[in-house]
Amino acid sequence: MAAFTCTSRPPVSLRSESRIASSPSARRIFAVSHESAGLRIRLSQSPASLTSKVSRPRRRGVVCEAQETTTDISIVNDTTWESLVLKADGPVLVDFWAPWCGPCKMIDPLVNELAREYTGKVKFYKLNTDDSPSTPSKYNVRSIPTIMIFVNGEKKDAIIGAVPRSTLTSSIDKFL
């Protein structure tokens, strides 16, 4: 799985395998990289600079770079859900994600770090919503990433979106 690091330094040049897509309605230009699984990254050029004969790209903006990460978090799916999550003793955190989801990739390193930090206190699992669509629909997961915390098989909390570390730790700490 790739994670994305975003910085506010001048944009770097695009790789040759990237393609440039223009959105006519919004008049914005995006880079769509094959390795980012379709994540659209807005380029730092104004619409005026794109139509003028002499274009001057702005050198400010946000740059997201993909980085490969490894995870030690176990995978849960529709068939193992009951035995691993619902019948578990103590708190269980489940990260609902998909491989094409940019924000899921952004918080992946944070979830991995928290899994190491809370080892022995909280069980961490990842559920790919594309591979196991039944379980997310039972729990009304409509946006990903969604992180749910279960205690003794009962859903206690849900965090939706790529949130800061403090939000996740405060949610986890409520159930320890």
Disulfide bonds with the S-S distance in Angstrom:
Cys6-Cys64 2.37
Cys101-Cys104 2.44
